Every structure is written in structure tokens, then in C-alpha cells.
Amino acid sequence: MFRDRVTRNLLSMVFRERNGEPIDRRLFKGVLSMLVELGGGSSRAVYEEYFERPFLTASEHFYEVESQLYIANNTVSDYMRKVEQRLAE
């Protein structure tokens, strides 16, 4: 479905940005707005269903994997600095 493909592309942009790759934020916002408009109904409900929930799930997975890999290869002190860095971002 079109909405699913758009959501996947938006989440891909978030993933790339989290890995240090620049993204076009204006494009991101425009596509997200389009997704909400195409959804019809309550814009908040559409946002939550088609972006927020998948975004939160993908974020949880991303940071879980990142933290496991980082702690496995670094000291606890380094890990805590990385956590502080991510929180600042």
C-alpha cells in the first residue's frame, strides 16, 4: 500500500540521519504532511497510526541494537558517554 511505502521511506530517512548521513528535512516534513493529508479523518489519528507508532518501534529497535553493539565493544564509561551524546542529540 502507498502509505506503508511512504512510512518505510520516512523511517529510512530517520535511520540514515541517526547514522550521520544528512537528509533533506524540508522534504521529510513535506512527505509526512502529505501522508497525514492522504490519510483523511483525524490528522492526529493518522499521524499516530501511520508514522508515530512505526517510528517509536523502529527507534526502540535502532537504539537497542546500537547499545548492545556499543557496550560489547567499549567500556562502561565509554558507553555512558555515548548515551549522553545520544540524549543531547
Secondary structure as UniProt FT lines:
FT   HELIX           2..18
FT   TURN            19..20
FT   HELIX           25..39
FT   HELIX           43..47
FT   HELIX           48..52
FT   HELIX           53..73
FT   HELIX           76..88
//
